[in-house]
């Protein structure tokens, strides 16, 4: 009988231990929701300027993604393109050369096509026409980058504005409290000051690095365009041909 009671007590103790161990596990799935609510509450504590920074961050990411796709697509140039153009021009097949240019949707092909259409005119006219098309293509590639540069410089300034507004709010609360100053009176202003600073710096850093990265890709593409232009001018000067 004594052993039976001892076994019953042991089983009950084990059951209690298992129940206590299972309680935290049952509460674990709630942690992501609590974390999301905490992040959102911190975001709202930053004040209305946080929504401005959020809109700027979305715009910056959109510009970076779209311009990357545009520049990457324009940079895909067939390595044998200029060699094929040279062969067609040597054989006097200008129409075949134009058809080849129209197969590729990139700035180099459009510049070469413009030069072919100007064949027979003075070299200065051919160069001028190619340069004009090149300027239009570069302007198209750089479209949107000034906005990205503005975000890179403006987002930290908006964050700094939020910092000043938060400190003004904190000191205003202190002045209204008189001698009954409590740290909780300063919390709202301090949250606004710190969160807007962090938000402005994050958005500014993303836009700054994105702008410089895209600018470098445009510079590389411009170099390819200039090299192809010189190669085409060499074809016109040394190996002209007409159909």
Order of alpha helices (4+ residues) and beta strands (2+ residues): alpha-alpha-alpha-alpha-alpha-alpha-alpha-alpha-alpha
